[in-house]
Amino acid sequence: MFYGIDPLSPLDPTSRSLDQKPSADIAARVEEIQKLHGLVKGRIQKTKALYQAQANKHRRKKALQPRDLMWIYLKKERFPSKRKNKLMPRAEGPFEVLEKVNDNAYKVDLPGDFRVLATFNVTDLSSYVPSRFEDQIFSTRGG
């Protein structure tokens, strides 16, 4: 017991009695090592699943569809001309999602003056929700 908790180890030094020595038979020793490896692998997988469940507890998957409107977060590394100082906008948009690259990357329809690759991670995208003021402007224009 270390610091009030039991160590997470399948190797228990007390499980083998002192009078029991490793077998001289190679096949028995190989089987013993393989069994030990199986125990270690099982413990690692179980611990990994617990860590993964804890890390993903509050995570929500963002599923975007083509033609959705999104804001793009302007990182200084990717957009140095658009983020010269802290008073410049942190996001730009709205832009239309063109296609899904994989579960967390999407291609966005960017204008040519951006001069960057149009594929973005979902962490750099946020949903565009038109304000009530914009709704009033567009509804009066169309009619």
Backbone torsions as a table, in degrees:
resi	resn	phi	psi	omega
1	MET	NA	123.9	179.3
2	PHE	-118.4	127.3	177.3
3	TYR	51.6	35.7	175.4
4	GLY	85.2	1.1	177.7
5	ILE	-128.8	154.2	176.3
6	ASP	-80.8	138.5	178.2
7	PRO	-67.9	146.4	179.0
8	LEU	-87.7	86.1	-178.1
9	SER	-144.1	131.4	176.1
10	PRO	-78.4	-10.9	179.8
11	LEU	-85.4	105.2	179.6
12	ASP	-106.2	112.9	-176.9
13	PRO	-66.6	-19.0	-179.0
14	THR	-89.3	-5.4	-177.0
15	SER	-73.5	-24.9	179.4
16	ARG	-101.8	126.1	179.5
17	SER	-71.9	157.3	-176.4
18	LEU	-68.1	-30.6	-179.4
19	ASP	-78.9	-14.5	178.7
20	GLN	-86.2	119.9	-179.4
21	LYS	-106.7	156.5	177.3
22	PRO	-59.6	143.2	-177.1
23	SER	-67.1	141.4	176.7
24	ALA	-77.4	-17.7	179.3
25	ASP	-73.7	120.7	-175.9
26	ILE	-61.6	-43.7	-177.2
27	ALA	-62.2	-40.9	178.7
28	ALA	-66.4	-38.9	179.3
29	ARG	-66.3	-42.4	178.3
30	VAL	-61.7	-43.1	179.1
31	GLU	-63.5	-39.8	178.7
32	GLU	-64.2	-42.5	178.9
33	ILE	-66.2	-41.6	179.4
34	GLN	-64.0	-38.6	177.5
35	LYS	-64.6	-41.3	177.7
36	LEU	-64.2	-41.0	176.9
37	HIS	-62.6	-39.5	177.1
38	GLY	-62.5	-41.4	177.4
39	LEU	-63.6	-43.9	-179.9
40	VAL	-64.1	-44.2	-180.0
41	LYS	-62.3	-42.6	178.0
42	GLY	-62.5	-41.2	179.4
43	ARG	-66.7	-40.7	179.4
44	ILE	-64.5	-43.3	179.5
45	GLN	-64.2	-39.6	179.3
46	LYS	-65.5	-44.7	179.0
47	THR	-65.5	-40.0	178.6
48	LYS	-61.9	-41.5	178.7
49	ALA	-64.0	-39.0	177.8
50	LEU	-65.3	-44.3	178.2
51	TYR	-62.8	-41.7	-178.9
52	GLN	-65.7	-41.6	178.8
53	ALA	-63.5	-40.5	179.6
54	GLN	-67.1	-42.5	-178.5
55	ALA	-68.9	-33.0	-176.1
56	ASN	-96.0	9.5	-174.8
57	LYS	-59.8	-43.0	-177.3
58	HIS	-106.1	9.3	-177.5
59	ARG	-84.3	134.1	176.3
60	ARG	-114.7	136.4	177.0
61	LYS	-75.4	137.6	178.5
62	LYS	-103.2	110.5	179.9
63	ALA	-106.4	109.9	179.9
64	LEU	-101.5	150.6	178.6
65	GLN	-114.6	152.1	173.1
66	PRO	-57.2	144.0	-178.6
67	ARG	82.1	0.2	172.8
68	ASP	-70.0	148.5	177.3
69	LEU	-98.5	132.6	-175.7
70	MET	-135.6	150.4	168.9
71	TRP	-88.5	148.2	177.1
72	ILE	-111.4	127.4	176.2
73	TYR	-76.3	125.6	-176.8
74	LEU	-91.1	98.2	176.5
75	LYS	-79.2	145.3	-179.3
76	LYS	-62.2	-35.3	-178.3
77	GLU	-67.5	-36.3	-174.8
78	ARG	-91.2	-32.1	-177.9
79	PHE	-125.6	69.9	-177.0
80	PRO	-65.4	-31.6	-178.9
81	SER	-75.4	-23.6	-177.5
82	LYS	-94.8	-10.6	179.7
83	ARG	-128.9	58.4	-179.0
84	LYS	-74.8	-34.3	178.6
85	ASN	-141.3	173.4	-172.7
86	LYS	-75.3	-10.4	180.0
87	LEU	-88.9	-8.5	178.4
88	MET	-76.3	156.7	-178.5
89	PRO	-59.4	146.3	179.5
90	ARG	-92.6	-14.8	-179.1
91	ALA	-138.1	158.0	-179.6
92	GLU	-136.6	146.8	176.8
93	GLY	153.7	-168.8	4.4
94	PRO	-84.2	148.8	177.4
95	PHE	-123.1	152.8	-177.4
96	GLU	-88.7	136.2	174.5
97	VAL	-76.9	127.0	-178.8
98	LEU	-90.6	-48.9	-178.0
99	GLU	-157.5	161.3	177.7
100	LYS	-92.7	126.3	178.1
101	VAL	-87.0	-50.2	172.1
102	ASN	-153.6	-164.7	-173.6
103	ASP	-61.1	-29.5	-177.4
104	ASN	-128.1	22.8	176.5
105	ALA	-137.4	136.8	-178.1
106	TYR	-135.6	147.9	176.4
107	LYS	-95.2	132.7	-174.4
108	VAL	-118.4	146.3	179.1
109	ASP	-80.7	96.5	-179.2
110	LEU	-99.1	147.2	172.6
111	PRO	-70.1	162.6	-175.6
112	GLY	-68.1	-21.9	-177.4
113	ASP	-74.2	-7.7	178.8
114	PHE	-75.9	-36.0	177.2
115	ARG	54.4	42.1	174.4
116	VAL	-134.1	164.1	175.7
117	LEU	-63.8	138.9	-172.7
118	ALA	-88.2	11.7	179.1
119	THR	-98.2	128.0	-175.7
120	PHE	-127.8	148.1	172.2
121	ASN	-76.7	153.3	-178.2
122	VAL	-64.2	-22.7	177.9
123	THR	-68.9	-21.9	179.6
124	ASP	-94.5	3.9	-179.6
125	LEU	-118.7	141.3	172.7
126	SER	-137.2	151.3	-174.2
127	SER	-66.9	142.7	176.0
128	TYR	-96.2	120.7	177.2
129	VAL	-118.8	112.9	-179.0
130	PRO	-62.9	141.6	-179.8
131	SER	-78.0	169.3	179.8
132	ARG	-66.3	-34.2	179.0
133	PHE	-63.9	-43.5	178.3
134	GLU	-64.4	-38.4	178.1
135	ASP	-60.3	-40.3	-179.5
136	GLN	-68.2	-39.1	-179.7
137	ILE	-65.5	-46.8	-177.9
138	PHE	-70.6	-30.2	180.0
139	SER	-74.4	-31.0	178.8
140	THR	-79.4	-29.8	178.7
141	ARG	-69.6	-41.2	-174.0
142	GLY	-71.2	-22.4	-172.4
143	GLY	-104.0	NA	NA
